[in-house]
Structures are given as C-alpha cells and as structure tokens.
C-alpha cells in the first residue's frame, strides 16, 4: 500500500465523519425514516466517491470487476439526493417502482463498460485498468460525460422541486418557522459547488495538467470535508428540520389553468362576495392570531373549498396566503404598539399575541409593511400621543 498522503488523510476523515452521521441517521427516532435512509445511502455513496480508497486498495487488485461496480455507484449519488429532497418536502412520500428509473444512467454506464471490461477475463480487466492514459479510452470518456449530464439534469430537478416547495408553503401556510426550504437550498447549492470543483478536476485530469489536478483534488477533499461536517452539525442541532406538505397540494397557477379550461377564468359575482366575506371573517374573527393557521384551516372555518379559497387569495387578491395573513397580524401589532395602555407589553409578548412565533420573522414582516422596526414605530407613535 502506498504511503498515506494528505489527500488520503482528508479522505479518511470524510469517511469517518460520514459514517458517524450515517449511524446517527439510521438510529435516530423519527417519523420519516425514509428521508434518513435516503440521506444515509447518499452519504455512503458520497464517502466512497470522495475517497475511493477502499475500492482502490482492497477491491480492484483482486476483484477488478467489483471494484468498477463500486466506483460506478457514483451514478446513484444525484438520484439519491433528489429522492431525499422529495422525501423531506412531501410528508406522504413513498418509494415506488417508478423510482427505479433513476438507476437508468448506472445501467447505461455498465452497458458501455461491458464489451471491453466486464465481458473480458481477469487479466483483460487488469490490462484495461493499468493501461497508460486509461482516461483516454472511449468508455471512460463516455462515463465521465454521462456523469456530468446527470449532474446538470438532477441539479435542475432539485432546484425546481425546492422552488415549488417554497411557493406551496407561501400559498398554504402562515407560519414562517415551517419554511425550512432554505436548508434544502443550502445543501443543494453547496453540493453543486462541490460538483463544479469536481468538474474542473476532471478537465485537468484529461488535459494532463498535473499541478492543477493536484490542487483541485485537494480543494474537492477539503470542501467535501467541510460540507459533510456542516451536515453533521445541522443534524445534531436540528434533528427535525422539516414539516412535509401533502404531495397532492397544487400550485395556484395550476388551479387557475383548470378554471380557464372550464371557462371560469373571469371572476364571478359570488367570488366577489366570498372575498368580502373573507375580509370580514379575518377582521371580526381574527383567525390569524393562531400561529399555525393554514389555508385548509381557514377554508373549514368559512366553509369554502380549499382550492377556491386558494385562488381567491393567491390569484384574485394577488397575495400569497403567507403575506395575506401576516398583513392582518402586522396591522394588529400596529394597533397594540400605538396603544399607550399596552406600552408595558414587550415586543416579544406582542409578536406572540398577534400570531407570530419568531422574532426574526416578525421584525422582517413589520419592516416590510412599515419601513420601520417595531421599536421605532412604537417610540414614534407614543411620542406623538404624549
């Protein structure tokens, strides 16, 4: 075995930290075991891809075919990440037979390598691997191209899924603390950066730029170590990061298209009446004081189908449900802040009273509506009263 290099040392740390997180994911008590299993599988494949030491030192010399299969598991990395994203977005996500289609690129890669590698004997496999400039072989080129096509496609799919998730949250929920899509966006963005650095590494490999290749290899290893360590810290500090949404929820634009197809795109008089009823209900009953209010809750209170209410708010009123509800919360907070009799209430007490459960989300929403912080608003109006 070769002496331990700095790159190999970093790789060993990555593998060690990855397996610690894998053990945590597989033993943690959670309702969503599927998400943890998918993330654990992703980490296993990622650890193998980041180091490659196990296959290189212990498998390839005696079992080159199995070594190639182990390395080919890189084709499962992006599909596992994408399925993980879906599993944490949708509370009722389940693995189905159709998800086996995500193994298609792995199958194609095996087919590409079969004629000159898997179909030959032991000596032929070793000759294939030990040949000078093996990276120039058409099969290796095809594998690398396939990997990078897969990377682009799956990252687009991941970001599209997260964007849809964000819109569904805005259209159906009023509690900003549920909006953990930022975690998903961060993990995908960081992995995209790692993949980009890895792409440059492969370019340097095929261009035989040894120094640039070495620097890029070290960069990928260090970035991968930071990435996996960040995931570990996130998992330990926030073991329950997500509240999944129902997989049957539809974006308002799709609901509106359904109306157009049914020739109902023009707002009807009864819809105008429902808008008036909605505003009256919000003012008189103050359902927004419930921090966990959802559009489904509001539809039950008003006896209006959820789809119709969603179109009324998100389309006809041209506001996301999240902004619509928080507008009432902010106006209620403004009333309290202007009231001299309630000057002893702290900002924290007020935000909880009007339906917020996060100081940061309250301050952000308040400043968005008034261009002032709650403290500035209170001081200005209480001074004018005095």
N, C-alpha and C positions, 0 to 999 in steps of 0.2 A: 504493500500500500504506500502511496506517495505521502510525503510529509504534510502535516496539516498547514494549509495556507490560511491567510487572513480571510479570504473569501469563504473557505470551507468552515472556518471558525464561526463566522457570521451565520452561515447556513445551518450549522448545528444549533445555534441559539434560536434561530427561527423555528426549527423543527421542535425544539424543546418547549418553547413558549406556545407554539401551535397545539401541541398535544396536551398542554395544561388547559388551554381553552376548550379543546375538544372534550376532555374529561369533564370539565365544568358544564358544558352544554348538554352532554349526554346524561348527566346525573342530576341536573337542576330540576326542581319541581316546577312544572309549568303546564298550563292547559294546552299550549301549542307546541307539542312535541315535534310535529312535522318541521316547523321552522328550525328548531335546534338541530335536528338530524341533518337537514339540508345544509345548514351552515357548517356543521361538523364535517360533512363529506367534502364541502368546498375547501375547508381548511386542510384536510388530509391531502387532497389533490394539489392544493397550492403549495403546501410544505414540500411535497415531492418535486413539484416543478421548480420551486425556488432553490432547492439543493441538488437534487439528482444524485446525491452521494450514495444512497442505498442501492439504487439500480446500477450505478457505475462500478462500485467496488464489490458488491456481493452477488449481483444477479447476472449482469452481462458476461463476465468471464466464463461462467458455467452454463448459463441458460440465456443466450442472447435473444431468443425469441420472446421469452417472458420479460426480459429487460426492455425490449422495444414496446411491448404491450403496456408495461408500467409507465414508460415515458409518454405513450400515446394517450394516457388518461388526462393529459392537458386539455384534450378536446371536451372533457366533461366540466372543466372549471367554469366557463362562462354560462353554460346551461344551468349548472347548479346554483350559481349566483342569481341568475334570472328567476329560477323557481323559488329561491329563498325570498327574493323581493316580492313575488306574488303571494307567497305564503304568509308574509307579515302584513301585507296590505289587506288581504281578504280573510276575515275571521273563519269563513267556512271553506277555505281552500283545501282541496284533497288531491293527492296524486292519482292520476288516471292513466289508462293505457295510451292515450294520445300523447302523453308527455314523453313516451319512448322515442318519439320523432326527434327529440333533442339529441339523441345519440347518433343521428344520421351522419354528421361530419366525422365522428370517430369511425363509423363503418366504412365511409368513403376512404379515409386515410389507410385503414387496414387493407382495403382492396388495392389501393395504389402500391402499397409496400409488398403485397403478396408475391408477384411474379419473381422479383429479384432478391427477396429476403425471406419471407415466411415459407415460400414454396421450395427453398433450397435446403441442403443438409447443414449440419453444424459448422463444418469448415467453410461452406459458402456464406453463411451468416457472418462468421468472424471476418472473412475476407471483405465482405461488404462494409463492415464497420471499421476495419483497420486500414482501408484503402486511403491513400493520400488524397486530400481535398474531397473527403466524402460529402462535404456540404454542396459540392458542385453537381452531385447526382440529381437527375431529373426528379426522382421520387422524393428526395429531401426538399428540393425546391418546391415541389407541389404541396408537401406537408406544411411548410412554412407559410406559403401563400394561403392555404386553406385555413390555417390558424388565424392569420390576420384578417381574412374576410369574416371569419366567425366573430372575432373581437369587435369589429366595426358594427356588424349586424346586431349583436347582443347588447352592446352598449346603447345603441339607438333604442332597442326594445326596452331596456331597463329605464332609460330616462323618460321615454314615453309613458311607461307604466307609472312612474313616480309623478309625472305631471298630471296624469289623470287622477291619481290618488289625491293630490293636493286640491284639485278642482272639486272632487267629490266631497272632501272634507269641508271646503268652503261653502258648498251648496247645501250641505245636510247637517252640519254641526256648528254649535256656537261656542264651544269650549276650546280655546287655543292650546291648552295643555295637551290635547289629544293630537296635535299636529306634529307628529314625530317623523314626518316625511323628510325633515332636514337630516335626520340620522341616515336615512336611506340614501339621500342625495350625496351626503358626505362620503359614505362608504363606496358608492359607485364612482364618484369623482376621484377619490384617492386611488382606487384600483385602476381607473382609466389613466391616471398619471403614471402609475407603475407600468402599465401595459405600453404606454408611449415610450418610456425609457427602454423597456424591453425590445421595442421595435427598432430603436436606434442601435441597440446591442446586436440585433440580428443583421442589420445593414452593415455594421462594422465587421461582423463575422464573415459575411460573403464577400466583402471588399478587401479582406485580409489586412485591415488596419489594426494591428495587434495592440498598440498602446491605447487607442480609442476604445477597443473592445474590452481591454482590461479595466479601464476607468468606468465604462458603462456597466460591466459586471459587478464591480464594487458598489456603484451607485444603486443598481437594482437591489442588491443584497441589503444595503443599509436602509433603503426606502422600504423594502419588504419587512424588515425587522421593525421599523417604526410603525408601519401600517398594522402589523399583527399585534404589536404592543398596545396601540391605540384601541383596537377592538377589544382586547382583554380588559383594559381599564373601563371602557364603556360598559362592557358586560357585567363587570363587578359592581360598578356604581349604579347602573340602571338595568337590573335583570329583566324587568318587564317594560320594554321600550315602546311597545305598540299596542294600540287597540285596533283590531282589524275592523274593516267595514264589510257589510254584506256584499257578496260577489254579484248580486242581482241589481245593485244600485246603478242607475244610468245617469249619464251627464245630461244636463238640461238641454243642450243643443240637440241631443238625440231625441229627447222627448218632444221638442219643438218640431223637429223634422217629421215625427209621427203625426203631429197635429196638421202640418202642412199637407201631408199625404192624405189626410182625412178631410181636407179643405176647411180646416178650422184655424188657419193662421191669423185671421183678423180677430182682435179682442172683442168678445161678446159683452152684452149689457150685464148678463149675470156675473161675468168675470169682474166687471167694474164694481158691482155690488159686493162681490166677495173681497175685493181689495179694500173697500170701505169697511166691511165687517172685520177684516184682518187688522186694520189700523185701530179700529175701535176696541177690538179684543186686546191688542197689545197695550193700549193706553189704560183701559179700565181694569183688566185682569192682571196685568203685569207678569205674564209668564216668563219673561226674560230674567226675572230675579232668580230663577232656577239655573244654577251654573251649568248643569248637564243637559239643558234643553236641546232637543234635536228637532229637525223638521217633521219627523214622524210623530214626536210627542205633540207638536203644535197642530198637526193635521187631525189627530184624535180629539184634541180639545175643541176644535172648531167643526168637527165632523165634515172635513173636506178631504178627498183623496190626496194622498201624499204627492202623487205626480202632478195633480192640478195645482196644489199649493206651491210646489217647487217651481213650476212655470210662472205662477203669479209673481213670486218674489224674485227669482233669479233671472227671469226673462222680461216680464212686463214692467216690474219696478226697477229693472236693470241694476240689481244689487245681489251680491252673494248673500245667502242666508246668514252667514257669519257676520258680515258688515251690517245687514239689516237689524239683527238682534242687538249687536253691540252699539248701534246708534241709539236705541232706546236706553240701553244701560248707561251710556255716557250722558244722555240728557237727564236721567235720574240722578246720576252722580253730580252733575252741574247744579241741580236744584238743592241737593244736600250741601254742597260746598258753598253755595250762596246764602244758606240759611244761618243767621247768627246764633240761633238756638241750638244748632248742631255743630258749633265750632270746636267743641271738645272732642268730637269724633276724629280719630286718626285717619289718614289716607288709607291705611290697610283695612281698617274697620269698614270704611265706606266702600272700597272695591269689593269686599266680600258681600256686603249688604246689597249691592246692585247686580250681583251675578257673576262677577269675575272671580277667578281663583288663582290669579298670578299677577304679582305687582308689575312685572315687566310688560305683560300683555295689556294691562290696564293703562300704564303710562304711555305705551305706544299708541293705543287706540284713542286715548284722550288727546294726545298731542296732534294726532291726525285730524281730529274733529275741531279742535280749538286753536291749534298752533301755540298752545301753552301747556306747561306741566300742570298737574292738579294743584300743586302748592302755589304756583304763580297765579293760577286762576282764582284760588281761594283768597289769597292775600289782596289781589286787585279788587275783588268784589266786596270783601268785608271792609276794606278801607273806604270804599265809596259809600257804604251803608253808614259807617261811623261818621 
